[in-house]
Amino acid sequence: MQFQFHQDEAVKRTKTVSIKRHLFLIDPQNDFCDIAPTVLASQGITSRPALPVTGAHQDMLRLANWLGQIGSHLHAITTTLDSHHEFDIAHPAFWKKADGSAVSPFTVISKADFEAGVYQMAQAASRQRVSDYLAQLEAQNRYQLMVWPTHCVMGTWGHQVHFAVLKALEQWQHDSQEKLAWVGKGKNAWTEHYSAIQAEVPDPLDPETQLNLDLIKQLDAADEIYVAGQASSHCVKASLEHLVEFLPSRQYSKIILLTDCMSAVTGFEKTAQAFLDNMQEKGLQLKTTTQIAKAWLAK
């Protein structure tokens, strides 16, 4: 699929729509997109995605084309950015095995294994802090600590927004004369931060890890909330679970998941499907960009 920025001539980019529609775009970043080396080479890019999600590149192309078609129907866009340091509790540099060898990506570290010394911190000074973190994380029964490939390190190509989506977002700002809202997550190296709403274990000394009430209120002020991004098995899933939990209005039917603009991390497809099924049972809508564009442009 080639990226083409479409715009229906009949659709004028003026703010005439009375329905408030908010796009909640989660982590549309290069490190999550399975962009082919040939495509990157054609743009003179030598970097490669660190944590490519199968299907994510096509998801982002579809999203960009959708924004090109219907951008005038959106009154607000909030984009989240996974934002990490090289040193991060969920990155290999943080860990070593008992014999001092490196810990491979996609290793799950349990509190029991940590206490037994199977996995150790590269720097042992904060051992109690990590032990307490693992205990709190496992008590929530949402996730175990996963060591991911080092990804979305701030300042790198992988941290940047997918090229087609970025172009579409820039065009939307130009035409709507509105600014994007950006939400960072993951800067705290001591806690995992899948969800844009709050970290898995909030740090009481770091407001950025705590419940983001402003974001929740801004989303809930919309009549319709459209959700896209990566990955449906992790950051989209975690963000929507928290949003549903804390949404003041409880009007779940106004949340629409764009299912053709999100994909699952390989091996977590069942997790993603269970998430979508659960959200639908709660009243959220599952639709595609094609369905949305067809309905809006017909009016």
GIURZI-V367661 format. One record per helix or strand of 3 or more residues. SS is the DSSP state (A for helix, B for strand). FROM is the first residue (numbers start at 1). TO is the last residue. Records with the same first field share a line. If there is no record, write none. Layout:
# GIURZI-V367661
SS=FROM-TO, FROM-TO
This chain:
# GIURZI-V367661
B=21-26, 76-82, 95-97, 107-109, 119-121, 145-148, 181-185, 224-229, 255-258, 285-287
A=30-32, 37-42, 56-73, 92-94, 111-116, 124-140, 157-159, 163-176, 207-209, 213-220, 235-246, 252-254, 259-261, 269-281, 289-297
